[in-house]
């Protein structure tokens, strides 16, 4: 029999397609055979996170978890970029192997798991693991990591936003540290900028879309709004959203707010070092991840305080960011993983340690009365008892609601915000345009 | 006579007697001999099928489904394609990719040719130094390139705006955050990175042009421009055609530069089609939608490449 080249190619194509597509599509389905769950004894957990600080924290919690549970844990850690972590998690789930047991999911990327059945397919509900302390957990930080009434991850933080200020320069320039409202601070800030070229706040206009949106989201939450409502529906076409955006646009145009390409990188470092930005509204973790790395020499010069409220209403704080720790489902170690996360995070001493070691605020309400935290003096903040500020604000922390389409909103809203800051569109136009584009792209 | 000739046509060659079986082996190869060439080329085609054909077939299948990346894909027919055609983001990305293609073909390729021509000039000193200098941007990691340019082009604290302000008193330009300037910035980086690489191809082509042709043209009274248009360009047409087609394909699938420099922003003003596909799949968990966009991108690139191949007569004898 003679085989032509065309026949050979056709045969290979058919066989190859069948061989590759079969397992590939089979792999998409959830496995129905599960190994028996490990209920005690030695457990080797694979832990994925984007932050070395979490690796150190969880590694240090192994002994405690051993005592608190029926397991003896060994922890292997892998550090992966926050975006890639979720992508790799899904890829490994399709492959059916190489899954982590515990994963730290940055809040923006956790939202990707809200699409379809990804969250229940990949993550173990933690309702039972937290049942004993559920009433003590700060409710506002359960919402973003919950779906259909189930909690899929424990937030690492209550990332409350406060106002950071260069106390030395505020004193030198005669800027009051207690003001009635954002609007009053904006009026003062405009004058300061006219006279000195310095700004009392910032908005982001760079290429990190999440940062651009976050700098709008933080004041919007403070004002009582949000990007999405409790049902996950878009909520940027509201009077609050327009008011907040107008406030930011006016601030940029008056010089009260400075635009930077990102709040961690070289541009921000230059602005801080040159004293061009001497105040800003950022979450609690910004001291550890923004100020200290960029301007360590300014230790002692910074202070924090509650955010000035908006004249139109809202609270004295907001939130930004967060990372949820989850136990991956479908593994013999799932129960052990859930117990590990709960014991490492919810133990009162661990709540304290998370703040002292990482700067992440406790997620249990009772920890806000802990004297170890309340009396803690922060050298970078000139010996200020920073925790007292947070304890005073914790009950005003707003809840954050997510949507699986938040990445779409980040794209369309970031562009609209920058257009508004640059005067290329009005705040109302920017928000309407973003909302319309969002609706045309969501639910695909 | 005829029977003798047909029975053993080679048996009397060189006046020796050859066994009939040996003659038959030469005229009618065995099945194993027939298959040998196919077995030799089989590894390539096997890999080609596994890593090229199968993914394309899988992408075609996925493009007809809605899939979040896990679980069973839900068949939706041609809905993804219908949605794509009505998606303003897709058309924005297509427009941007069209711009990058234009920059690559209309700007990068001619610049590369001119630089190659300059490097090929007789008596040029430090030729290797220039060649290395032009080629370096291509071998520098795109991450480093993005970092450097983002620092240079920062609106408030970038070196370029500081220079423009100090030297000319100009206000800051939003190089990366104004839609038009952002496109221009990505295009400039494209130019900066690719020119040196393509110059190498042109230089190889130019060095293969016989010197006699230029001497003959000079004797006929042709100046440098005339020599370039009547000798150089026709002589390097195959190289030019290759460079144009590969530049088109690379620019149509551009990802690194806009992804790292602007993230596709501000808004979607620098989003390329390849980024659109990536974003849909790996940021939004819309794998079916991403596959549909990928299929359209593939069809577009394939079709235009074929047209260019024919128009430029690539692979055909002159």
Interface residues (C-beta under 8 A of the other chain):
Chain A: X1 X2 X3 X5 X8 X9 X12 X13 X16 X17 X20 X21 X24 X25 X28 X29 X30 X83 X87 X90 X91 X93 X94 X112 X115 X116 X117 X118 X121 X122 X205 X206 X207 X208 X209 X258 X259 X260 X261 X265 X266 X267 X270 X271 X404 X405 X407 X408 X411 X412 X414 X415 X416 X418 X419 X422 X437 X440 X441 X444
Chain B: X31 X34 X35 X38 X42 X45 X46 X49 X50 X53 X54 X57 X58 X61 X66 X67 X68 X69 X70 X71 X72 X73 X80 X83 X86 X87 X88 X89 X150 X151 X154 X155 X156 X157 X158 X174 X176 X177 X178 X261 X262 X263 X264 X265 X266 X267 X268 X269 X279 X280 X282 X283 X284 X285 X286 X289
